[in-house]
Structures are given as structure tokens and as C-alpha cells.
């Protein structure tokens, strides 16, 4: 938790942010809100790729 990550979907950058929470297997994570953007949930099963 607290790592800065980039989230990608189908080769396109979705967002960059800090990991707020993650499941034990890292298949689902919450990226903290930043500026006007709200906290967001991303999961590997939907095709999201997370890069540290």
C-alpha cells in the first residue's frame, strides 16, 4: 500500500495514483482520489494492468 502506480487498459494509460488498498492476491486494488478524481477500483479480471 502507498505505492505509486500507473493503471493501463488495452494499451492506454487510465491513471496514475497511490494504492490505497489491495486484496491479498493483488487482483483488485483501490487507487486513492487525487485532485478532482475520486477513489477508483481496478481489477485484473477486467483487463487492467498495473505498473509500479
Backbone bond lengths (Angstrom), bond angles and torsions (degrees), N, CA, C in turn:
res aa  C-N    CA-C-N  psi(-1)  N-CA   C-N-CA  omega(-1)  CA-C   N-CA-C  phi
1 X - - - 1.440 - - 1.532 109.05 -
2 X 1.293 114.42 151.22 1.446 119.97 179.94 1.512 114.54 86.22
3 X 1.342 117.14 -1.97 1.453 120.29 178.68 1.520 110.38 -75.87
4 X 1.318 116.27 143.72 1.454 121.18 174.65 1.529 107.46 -85.44
5 X 1.323 117.14 126.69 1.461 121.60 -177.18 1.529 110.99 -132.36
6 X 1.321 114.83 160.77 1.462 122.34 170.58 1.517 106.61 -109.55
7 X 1.318 117.06 138.35 1.461 122.06 177.84 1.520 107.76 -111.13
8 X 1.334 116.15 130.96 1.466 123.48 -177.59 1.523 109.79 -126.13
9 X 1.323 116.32 150.02 1.462 122.29 175.29 1.524 107.62 -142.55
10 X 1.308 116.59 122.70 1.472 122.81 179.39 1.526 111.97 52.82
11 X 1.337 116.61 41.09 1.452 121.52 177.44 1.509 115.49 78.67
12 X 1.332 117.95 4.93 1.464 121.32 179.66 1.523 110.46 -114.36
13 X 1.329 115.46 136.49 1.464 121.65 179.33 1.525 109.57 -69.17
14 X 1.330 116.51 126.07 1.464 122.28 179.89 1.523 110.43 -95.80
15 X 1.338 116.97 -49.87 1.457 120.83 179.37 1.518 110.40 -167.28
16 X 1.307 115.20 168.02 1.461 123.87 172.55 1.519 106.14 -126.84
17 X 1.331 116.99 135.67 1.453 118.95 179.99 1.515 112.74 -173.16
18 X 1.328 115.07 -177.81 1.458 122.40 -179.15 1.525 110.54 -94.75
19 X 1.332 115.96 135.15 1.460 120.58 177.10 1.521 108.20 -71.09
20 X 1.329 115.60 122.72 1.462 121.01 -179.99 1.522 110.80 -94.32
21 X 1.330 116.85 -41.56 1.462 122.30 178.34 1.523 108.23 -150.50
22 X 1.332 115.75 154.13 1.462 120.86 177.18 1.519 109.16 -150.32
23 X 1.336 116.40 151.29 1.459 120.29 175.31 1.526 109.06 -72.76
24 X 1.318 116.80 163.56 1.464 121.91 -177.41 1.530 112.63 -57.70
25 X 1.330 117.00 -33.58 1.468 120.03 -179.20 1.536 112.66 -95.11
26 X 1.322 117.26 6.50 1.472 123.98 179.30 1.525 114.04 60.45
27 X 1.329 117.77 21.40 1.460 120.00 179.32 1.534 112.03 -82.56
28 X 1.327 116.50 -18.27 1.465 121.96 178.60 1.524 107.92 -135.80
29 X 1.340 116.48 135.52 1.457 118.77 176.57 1.521 111.15 -144.74
30 X 1.322 113.53 153.92 1.458 121.99 174.50 1.516 107.52 -104.02
31 X 1.326 116.66 130.81 1.459 121.90 174.17 1.527 106.62 -103.63
32 X 1.322 115.74 127.96 1.465 122.10 -174.82 1.522 112.28 -61.43
33 X 1.320 114.94 152.08 1.458 122.02 176.87 1.525 109.52 -66.25
34 X 1.339 115.24 147.71 1.457 120.32 178.54 1.517 108.77 -148.34
35 X 1.310 116.77 127.71 1.464 120.47 -178.82 1.518 110.23 62.03
36 X 1.318 117.41 -125.59 1.463 121.38 179.96 1.525 112.10 -89.63
37 X 1.316 117.19 -4.98 1.468 121.84 -179.70 1.526 110.06 -81.20
38 X 1.317 117.03 137.54 1.460 121.25 178.61 1.525 110.61 -87.75
39 X 1.320 115.76 164.91 1.461 121.97 175.65 1.524 108.27 -56.79
40 X 1.353 117.42 138.26 1.458 120.66 -176.45 1.519 111.66 -128.72
41 X 1.332 115.98 146.99 1.461 123.82 177.68 1.516 108.44 -104.17
42 X 1.343 116.81 133.54 1.465 122.19 177.19 1.520 108.38 -130.91
43 X 1.339 116.30 141.89 1.459 119.65 177.91 1.526 110.70 -135.00
44 X 1.322 115.69 144.27 1.466 122.06 -178.01 1.521 112.28 -62.29
45 X 1.326 117.75 -33.70 1.466 121.37 -176.60 1.529 112.24 -64.78
46 X 1.324 117.40 -21.39 1.466 121.62 177.74 1.526 111.65 -89.46
47 X 1.325 116.84 0.03 1.451 121.11 176.16 1.516 115.61 99.87
48 X 1.337 117.93 2.91 1.463 120.17 -179.95 1.533 110.13 -73.18
49 X 1.321 115.30 141.79 1.459 122.55 176.53 1.521 106.87 -117.82
50 X 1.322 116.46 134.14 1.461 121.38 -179.56 1.527 108.13 -113.36
51 X 1.329 114.83 128.03 1.464 120.86 178.99 1.523 109.22 -118.60
52 X 1.344 114.79 131.15 1.478 119.71 179.87 1.512 110.57 -90.92
